[in-house]
Amino acid sequence: MKNDPDTGETGRSRLEPEPMARRDFLGLTAWWSAAAALLFGFLGAIRLPKAAVLPSPSKRFPVALPASLAPGQPYVPAGRSVAIYKEGNGVYAVSRICTHLGCIVNATESGFDCPCHGSKFAKDGTVLKGPAPKPLPWLEIKSVGPNQFLVDEGKTVPPGTTVTV
């Protein structure tokens, strides 16, 4: 701003920007807010076709027991949280997910040991030492051929249920 010495009026230089009226400022702010909302809505809509669920293996899977599997020795299929036992003429599957907080228990010669909180389970899944509140669940297993079985991790069966081979 500069002052005119003859008239005493204050004038603006032509290089100075015009002051923005309050109404114009609020109008522009509303337009920019609407544009930002549309942009974020569009970005959210772009993500919709992409699945938000990670793929996981099927809960039903075939297993071929090795012929050299000794009675009472656990067979743990690779990448699965199941232990399969062959006792006499029966085969059964026990989940390896601890009933305390869901850790994967390690199959040992005497049963299962939980590495997280120290629970111990017998080969049939019964709790030998806490803090696990319940025994390991038995899983459904079906015979589909000689030494070929179909295990369903999604279905539990009463303890003692075996498949005769």
Disulfide bonds with the S-S distance in Angstrom:
Cys103-Cys116 2.07
